[in-house]
Amino acid sequence: MYELEAPPANPELKELVVEASRALALLDAPRLEELAVSCEALNRNLDAMGADEKKELARQAREAQADMSVLKRVLEATRANQNVMRRLREMRERRLEYDERMIRGMAEPNAESENPDGDD
């Protein structure tokens, strides 16, 4: 696992994207949260950036384009896996409910099925 460390003051966008892909693939939620905070800070600072800083960020975005495509595919696969897991969980819950009803039905037979003639 990763040790918690302060992120670099101004990491390259490509580094953020590569690390996000790696953290997502490893299901490293704490690291993903740290990276999300870094991205939020980057977006918040866009308005305050000067022309040179925006130009530098545009360069970084161009260089990170291939890595962003990889991250996009990892996110899509993760989302698809999450949907499959949700459907499997729902199916399992329905099966458990059905099994419980079957067990209760066998443990508590109604009087008519035990003695169809009504005679004791």
TORZA-926631 format. One record per residue: residue in one letter; z, x, y of N, C-alpha, C in turn. Coordinates in pm, whole numbers, plus 50000, padded with zeros to 5 digits. Atoms other than C-alpha are relative to their C-alpha. Example, Ala and Ser with C-alpha at 12.3 -4.5 7.8 and 13.67 -1.06 7.14 Angstrom:
2
A500005008949881507805123049550500005009050120;S499944991849881507145136749894500734992350109;
This chain:
120
M500005008449882500005000050000500005008850125;Y500014992849875499695010050362501405000650058;E498774999349925502635022550560499684994650139;L500225005449867503065004650890499995011550100;E500104989749899501925026951169499334993850121;A500595005249878500945020951526498505002749998;P501454997849998497195015351554499625008950117;P500444991649888495265039851771499834991550125;A500065007349874495225030152136498664993050020;N501315005849981491485023952139499105004049883;P500804996050116489995025851789498554995750017;E501405003850001486275024951739499874986549929;L500225013250059485064989851658499625001349854;K500434997850138483425003151342501205002549910;E498804997250079486795016351221500784987149973;L499305012850017488374982051278499324991449894;V500765008350093485624964551085500105005349857;V499904993950134485684989050793501404997649944;E498645001950047489464986850771500274985249968;A499845014350029489334948650788499374996449866;S500655002550129486874947950498500855005349886;R499174993850104489074971450297501284991849979;A498765007750011492254951650373499754986549935;L500345012950059490554919050283499725001449851;A500304997750141489244933149957501275002649920;L498734997050067492754945349874501024988850018;L499105011249968494274912549997501285005150066;D498894994049927496484932750232500254991750126;A499785009449891497694904150452500675006450121;P499384994149881500034924650675499015008550082;R500964991749928497244949150760498944991350067;L500975009149939494794920650823500584993850128;E499365005649880497284905451067500015010150113;E500024989549898497594938851251498615001450061;L501374998649951493814941451275499594988050085;A500315012049921493544905651401500615001250139;V499344998049870496024914051679499195010050083;S500824990149928493904944551770498734993650054;C501235006749956490764923051786500284990250113;E499645009249892492514896951998500215007750131;A499774991849881493644924152241498675004850057;L501314995349956490104937652256499274988850074;N500665011449935488734902952338500674996250131;R499265003449878491454896752596499645009550112;N500274989849899490564928952775498555000250047;L501424999649963486834921552800499774997250148;D500205003649859487094905253143500445011250095;A499474989449914489074934553283499225013049987;M500754987550023486634960853152498985002250109;G501044996249907484394979553386498675001049928;A501354999250056480664983853332499895011149895;D500074988850096481095017653157500714996349870;E499265003850121483695003552917499224989649919;K500805010150070481484973752835498795006449932;K501134992850058478564997152776500445007449874;E499464992950116480725017852539500284990249886;L499725010050103481834986552353498704994849938;A501315004350052478194975552320499465010549903;R500424989350090477395009552167500754999249868;Q499195001050121480275005751923499564988049914;A500435011950073479094970751828498695002749926;R501274996650066475594983851754500265008949878;E499694990850110477035011851538500734993049885;A499205007050102479314987551353499254988349937;Q500755011750044476584961951285499924998949847;A500105000450147476084971350917501374997049938;D498655002450052479844971950857500454985650026;M499685014149971480194938051025499304990849901;S500715008050102477594924450783500755000349867;V499204998950124479664937550492501244991450012;L498805008149979482804921750638499674985149991;K500415014050006480934888950679499834995549854;R500195003550141479924889250312501334999449925;V498685000150064483474897850203500754987350040;L499345012349953484814869150417499414987749931;E500645011450067482264845050269500414999249853;A499594999950141483124855849914501464995949986;T498585003750004486824852749988500164985050022;R499945014449972486294817950132499544992149877;A500495006850120484274807849824501045000749889;N498954998550102486984821749593501184990950031;Q498885008649960489604803049790499684985349968;N500405013850032487654770449748500084997549850;V499925001450145487374776349373501464999049957;M498585000350036491104783649347500644986750039;R499465013049957491904751849543499574989149902;R500485010150095489714730949311500685001349864;L499304997950127491284746749002501454995250008;R498625004649982494774739949140500064984849998;E500045014749999493834703549207499774994649859;M500275004550138492424699948854501255001649915;R498794997450077495574715348708501084989650033;E499005010049960497804691848910499674986449940;R500395012950060495814661648791500295000049850;R499754999050143496064674048432501504999049971;L498565000750020499834678948466500524985850019;E499605014049980500214643748606499604991649880;Y500475007450116498154630048317500895003049880;D499134996150112500214649948064501374993550012;E498685006249980503454636948216499954985249965;R500125014350033502234601048190499884998049850;M500155001150146501214606847829501345002249931;I498694997050061504614621947744500944988250023;R499145011549972506454593547916499574988049918;G500525011250078504214568747740500425000849854;M499594998350139505084583247400501524998849987;A498545000450007508804586147481500544986150029;E499555013449962509034550847622498964989649958;P501015010050042506804528347410500464986150043;N499605013449960506704492647527500324991649877;A499485008050112508284466147309498884993549921;E501095006950070504994448647225499305009349902;S500704991050091503424479647069500875003849882;E499104996850113506514486546855500044988749900;N499845011650088506734451446717499024989450043;P501045009249953503474432646765500264985549962;D499745013950041504744401546577501114993550080;G498895005449928507744397546797501234998249911;D498865001250092510004397746488500795012850002;D499134988050009512974421246467500395002849862;
